[in-house]
């Protein structure tokens, strides 16, 4: 039981205590004779009300948890009815047969006095009803909270799975790029390995937490783009724009790399010069990512595992608080993603 559930349980006990207090105070205000409190009758009613405590205890710790909460509603209804009826009958037998006590006279000028067992019956039903209602509401709240926690844990587990799939996918693409330089330019291949190790260190260790500083994500993107510049040289016009002034807030890692990989994978032509433009902008506590590249392959619409995982992560993390626009027209491919930074 967490703190919130303990707080709700405490409120339930306070409400029940308040109800008992009201019941025990009512005889003081309503059992009067000649304008004065009839303490003899007050004490008699208080003595009768002691039987309410067994009704509350049995209902609270036995009937509701073992019958009501296990959806045995008929058994609960029969049991609580027998408990109240048995308590009332026991009181009636003791008060009228064994002691020979007379029924109390009403002090509210009713033509027919209300027998004491009627008060006990009414109060027993009231206590049982209020207690059952409070426990049911508390149980519903606990179930909703547990459901929310379970959904959160499931979402976090799915995010971990999706994020773990990003690293192998990224590594596979980068190793393919590295392979092209091993025979062609060994020195450049060594430099790429060094840059790749820095990138993989971020992906494997620094991005292992739920969120990373925005500056770290920018450094990662810049390192990757520089790696691609080494591969393509002047064959591709590559432009990366990062904001100079921004609040270094935290955000989920690796949200943009799939779109950027997609641009280099499908936006480069070996027959003509290609252009890839990537920009980040912070505006009104929102991060705006924009990616533009020539559409050099029919697969550039991006339905692979990287893009699919990113779309699923965005949905799980931000729900309806993000905006993603992907357009493919006139031999160009653009991605615009807006996410909140708060």
Order of alpha helices (4+ residues) and beta strands (2+ residues): alpha-beta-beta-alpha-alpha-alpha-alpha-alpha-beta-alpha-beta-beta-alpha-beta-beta-alpha-beta-beta
